[in-house]
Amino acid sequence: MARVESFELDHNLVKAPYVRVAGVEKNSKGSVVQKYDLRFLQPNQDALPTGALHTLEHLLATYLRDELDGIIDISPMGCRTGFYLIKWEEDSPEVVAEALEKTLQRVLETEEVPAVSQVSCGNYKDHSLFSAKEYAKDVLKKGLSRDPFERVFA
């Protein structure tokens, strides 16, 4: 059976919010893909409501690309405590955390969510900019740790 990295993480020990390198894949041709755990909420204690999660997904997908090169995908975690970021090449948690902090600041300034129409979104009615901003504020207030097990900042 294939190993699933996130299933091996002890979710009782992490201290959200944080940015964590969750994996690095290198192929025989030299391509490198890195996966990050962008954890907003403490696992098994809280979860993002779907409207906030969906809106944050749209905003992160749009704004984080302005801060980081090589983004392949930003996807919500099934547990609704954060997001996975998949990108080409390796960056440190510090670089990703700084980019995410800038992105969350932009979320607070947002007045309109991109791609919220029946044509561009598969569930366009399930968004909450207000809630997305509240969770962004909370993450920024607590600070994004650069380590999942200790509260370590820049």
N, C-alpha and C positions, 0 to 999 in steps of 0.2 A: 504494500500500500504506500502511496506517495506521501511524503511528509508535508504537512500544512503548518507553516511557521507560526501563524497566529494562534493555532490550537495548542501550541506548546508554550505559549506565553502564560505565565501565572498572572491572571487578571486581578488577583487579590493583592498583588504586591506593587502594581504600578500606581503612580501618583499623577493623575491628570490635572491640568492640561499639559501636554508635552508633544515634542516631535521626536520620533524614533526611526532609525534605519531598521526596516523590517526584512530586508533582503537585498542581495545583489546577485544578478545573473550575468554570466559571461559566456558567450558562445565561442566556437572554434574559430570564427572569423574576426574575433576581437571586439564585437559589439558588447556594450555594457548597459544593462537596464537595472535601475535601482527602485526599490519600493519603500515608501515611508508610511508610517503610522502617524497620522495627524489627529491625536486624541484630544477631544474637547471636554468630555465628561468622564467622571470616574465610572469604570465598568461596574455593572450590577448594582449601581446606586441611582443612576439617572439615565435618561435617554432623550435624545432630541425628538420633539414631535415632528411628524412627517412634513408639515408645512414649512417649518424652520429648516429642517434637513434638506428639503427639496430646493428651497430658495438659496441656502448656503451653497448647495451643489452648483447651481447656475452661476452664482457670484464668484465662487472659487475658480470654477472652470474658466470664467472670463478674466478675472483680475489677476490670478496667480500666474497666468501665462505672460503677463506684462512684467513680472518680477523674476521669473525663472525660465531659462531656455530648456528646450528639449522635453517639455511635458507631453506625455502620451495620454494619460487619463487621470482624472480625479473622480473617485467614486465613493459614495457613502458606505460605511460599514453596515452590515446587516443588523448588528446590535444597536445601531443608531447612537453610538457614543463618539463618532468622529468620521474621518475620511481616510481613504488610501490614495496616495499620490504615486503614480508610476511615471518615471522619466528616464530618458537616455542619459548616460554618463553618471558619475558619482558627484555628489555634493555632501558637505558636512551637515549635521543637524543644525549647526549654527546658521549656515547660509539659508537653509530651508525655513528655519524658525523666523529669521529676520524678514524673509519674503512673505511668510504667512502673517506676521504682525502688520506689515504694510498693507497687505490685502484686507485684513480685518478692519483696519482703519478706514479703508475705502468702502467697506460694507456699511460702516456707520454713516458715511456721507451719501450713500446711494438713495436715489429717489424713485428709480424704476428698475425692476428686475429684467435682465435681458432674456429674450427667447421665451416669453410667456404668452403663447398663443396656441390655438388648436393645431396650427401648421407646424410649429417649431418645438412643441413639447408634448409628450405622451400623457401628461396628467396636469394640464395647464391650470386647472382650477385649484390645485392643492399647493398653494404657496402662502407664505407669511413673511413679508419683509419686516414687519414689526418684530416678530419672534426671532428672525435671523439676526437682527440688530441687537436684541437683548442677549442672545448667546455670544455674539461677537464681543460685546461689551464685557461680559462675564469672563471670557477667556483672556481678554486683554488686561482686565483688572487683576486676575490671579497670576498672569504671566505664563508664557510658554516655556516650560522647562526643556532643556536640551538633553535631558536624561530621563528615561521613563520611571526610574526607581528612586531617584533623589531629585529634589527641587533645585536644579542647577540652571542659572541664567547667564546671559552674556557678560 
